[in-house]
């Protein structure tokens, strides 16, 4: 195979290369190869078929190159990259030498994890994905998803439910999730100093959240769905609010609750408050569930807190896999990831694709924001991104389930990302509240 630098140069120079640009990212396609280069953002990679991949990911600048790998410089101002050259390469030595984020290669969830950690929010310089396309591969933009239409909700009733979500109840939940305030679990009082996927406080966070949802959200059942990542046990929390008229139809409202703090040398196992990422999304799911406790939903709602997201979307991938095995009819998935940080913007990005059903979900978010602004009032701005990537909506989309992500517009600008400084001090509870109210409107529309 050509070296990466040679291949990029050839593609850029090629007269038949298709170059798609959106902000800093480029998706290059020529002949049978895709290359994705994103100096600060990897959202465009959703259009790449995830098969037969070689991944080139940013690492700490290397003084020595491990056996089985090669290093390149894309440009003078960029650090070196690690290139995985064969499927059997052992990553243990690499991780010990350069950290867990040095190289993650293998199934597509590993690829997603690497690009997410190293690009989209960490402000690292670009990641490259080389993809020799085989005969059966299709562009993700060609994926066909069944259309889904919102039902008609009573607008007068909707504003009453929206008003149940306040900045104060958002703050209360988030302070408990991120260890600022104590919780009651295991018969005693404790603070959640971390929600890292593989430690006991992750279990405590899950069990506390499940108990909270039973008490405050009128859940008919809470399931702790366990799974393993590299042999280590973790779990999702699934609060099930059974539908009154179409109980077999399911609307998913989800966010990941696990946290990490390794970006500034923190020990995720002992201290990773994860207030913005993703205590804010988890608290929003819980607040929406609480606001809808008296709501008579026609379809079943699964309010889900996923674990294992930071290691590669494991929790949502597992949920989708089990749902497919059990033949569950998931109508759509509405996902939240980082909703509380506001610096340059007071706003939300609705992330989806160009598929008709997903665009309809995105447009429904617009409709609910317009309604919110005209009733309770809101200055929240909204932006669409049609290049899904790197959060828990993606496994649903891959399974052909309409799904979108709600994420703060300042997601790539957050200074506490994956750090021990990710605390409630960064939270804008007014923004968090308004994103929650838009989400609630969507849940009412699709679960009616």
Steps between C-alpha positions, in 0.01 A plus 500: 500500500618852431619705792237727647675822404546382140140389479368829633714696259378286211138545600526873544666533161263258328260661257231243584526532878175590669575746781224575748577787738317612811694728728848363556427145390539338161378168369706394201384222270669371189470162335470244780632699797356742750724721709355715771711779646366722775731746675241572769180312425408150382129532440536435126626148554144371532490475121786252489418127481665335800665192348857386430643807669841627574482776756756773544448678830671785677721401787746674727803594295706185469871478560508137395273308266372163628554192290217441253419869474628789297488874562431785263481875512206643310630853540776674688265633770331164566633234737583152380243227458481131576397277213364152563652274239362153568202352690710297741697788650500499878386831651598428860854632467377808316245581766753465779747722318270765360173474691167333422419761238814440296344243269158339492454280197266216417120490482325820404419594860875518569540724199220723621655519846838604369374770271262628765761520773778638286314732267152613553523640851866473600617759246773269377632528147347275238420136471511305177291204395597294196226277370549265202140447391384147417225406258214495749581828670269798465534862600326559833301774332329225299371318809123465494318566827124458548322831524358602835249779552421680826149469635302811584548611860276749676702821492332637812581184693856492364593837653377380840737203485787716368463735795569207735862508381675781684858615540472416870404135458764462229761635739385275784531183292832601344657586835424150625620328182831687501584457869430853620212382719460163674269218395344212691606159368586162652334612823743786558591850385779549248618735226553387141862602442505308172265310271780326310356193329696235689497609865248441776387862498367443149277231650403733783416777254289257296310366801444848643373627163272197464353555846458870428317425176264255671416759765490815287408384151228241561692231310318171469830312510874571522744257341873496570631361173849362559767441237877471485771706334833318470385265774394778738140523617290815470132579450227708338201634693167462316193667649193364320179705488251271330275643231124504552388433142801372302730345763701303243619824334803646681646850509853516645620804695865449593834636615820342622573535871857368515786749541877526450767752598816381327557805277699688765660199663207422728418154627152427366457214747526730801392849392305584186208729589381520137250778568467621142610175334261351559335570831313777320348266241418238765339760728296620203369149432405470868335844507296421187390170653401680819304768311306231313414290806127579466502493120286230341733391220348279232830336405755359742790727597841365596694760698855361480830589663775326302838396635814419302457796265843643572661168408319486166117519508481157663185559704284627216643237265407228750149638550438512125637147455274358772202693362558348157536150645175542692317652203417827679333766287698816566323791334786749548783595736557848643846531654665769717875550543639816666221756535615747767814685385448839339775742406477631143147370451179448694381220282469140390619299202258239369718236341364252250538404135334583168271198521137607475386351832791651690453840336140483618618446859734798464223721364275394787762640739470833316122488536524439874751781549269740313214389722711542814607848394140608435363363830747488786765703318852401396798658326652159425656481154488180299733367232483183291794272425428224248824308563431276798797380697634387833208479742223261596268588210738332253434132592127561450559658160719207393216266593259694280325674792434875462714675761635847573733661752443818702836654593607848611633725226820554702576127518840532329587809704461354848818544712402237759452220246620164641677682785474505877375858457175386332281631783168679545689830507487489119126431478249742349178366648277726290641343182473154650136569594403623154666206324310274739173673416557453126579135565185461707291640216649246262439215741135601533461522122652161422355307795143629468 
